Amino acid sequence: MEWKHGTEFPAEGVRIDLLFAVDSGRVAKFSINLSALCGGEALDVCRVDTAHGRLHEQKFWQAGEPIWLEERGKADYSREFAHYRKLVAKNWARWTRLFKEKKKR
């Protein structure tokens, strides 16, 4: 299994980290983290990953508790990785705004 990592900076003070393991051409595990720089510190805005053996997401401007997206894990997360990568790319600005607004309260 080969681990790969990438970081995207869609705007100043915003970072998207991609970490994924490829096994036999399939995404076997992954993590997508959206972070915002607030006061010199990188804070988690949202995360979707398979770190606990099955797919889940956390949106930290909401409850912050994991939302489990499947009952049990599987061997190929290629479609889910592509889907959530596009979803984060599409929504990062709104999600970062919602996170910062909640942080101000």
N, C-alpha and C positions, 0 to 999 in steps of 0.2 A: 504494500500500500504506500503510495507516494502522497505526502502532504504538500499542498500548495497554499500560498498566501498572497493576497493582493490588498492594496489600500487605495481608495479613491477619495478625492477631496472635491466634492461637488460645489463647495463654496468656502469662503474663509471661515474658519472656526467649526467646520463640519467634516466628519470623517466617517467613511464606510470601510470596515475591515471585513475581508472575505478570507475564510480559512476552510479548506476542504480537502478531503482525502479521496484520491482516485485509485480504484482497484479494478483491474481488467476493463478499463475504459468507462467505468461507472463512478458516479459520486457516491461513495459509501457512507460518508459522514460530512457534516458541514456546520459552519457557524457564520452568520451574517450579523454584524454589529454596527449600528448607527450611533455615533457619539457626537456630542456638542461640546465645544470648548467654552467653559463658563468660569470666569475668574482664574484663568490659568490652569484649570483642571478639566480633564476630559470626563464627561458624565455620560452614562448610558442613556440613550433615548429609547431605543428598542433593540431587541435581539430575537432572532429566530435560529434555532439550532437543533441538533440531534444529540447533544452532549449527555443526556441521561438515558440514552438507548432508544428514544423515540422523539418524533418531531414535536416541538412546542415553540411558542412565541411569548415574549414579554414586552409590553408597552409601558414604559416607566412613568408616563404622565397619567396613566390609569392606575390600577391597583398595583401593578408591578409583579403580581403573582403569575406564574407560568400558566398559559392556556394550552392544554394538551390537544394536539391536532390529530392524533392517532392513538389507537389502543396499544399497539405494539410496533416495534421497529421493523425495518426491512433492510435488504441488502443494497437497493438502488434508489438513491434520492436525486437522481439527475434532473427529473422533471420538477421536483419541488425546489431544488436549488435554483434552477433557471427562473421559475415562477417568482420566488421570493426576492431574487436579485432584481428582477424587473419591478416588482412591487415597491421595494425600498427605493430604487432609482426614481420611480414616479412620485413617491410620497414623502421623500426626505424633508423637503422644505416645510410642508404642512406639519409633519410630525415633530420636527425640531421647534417650530413655532409653538405648538401646543405644549410641548415639554417646558419651554422657557416661560410661557405664560403661567403654567402651574407652579413652576419654581419660584416665581415672584410672589405668589400668595403666601 
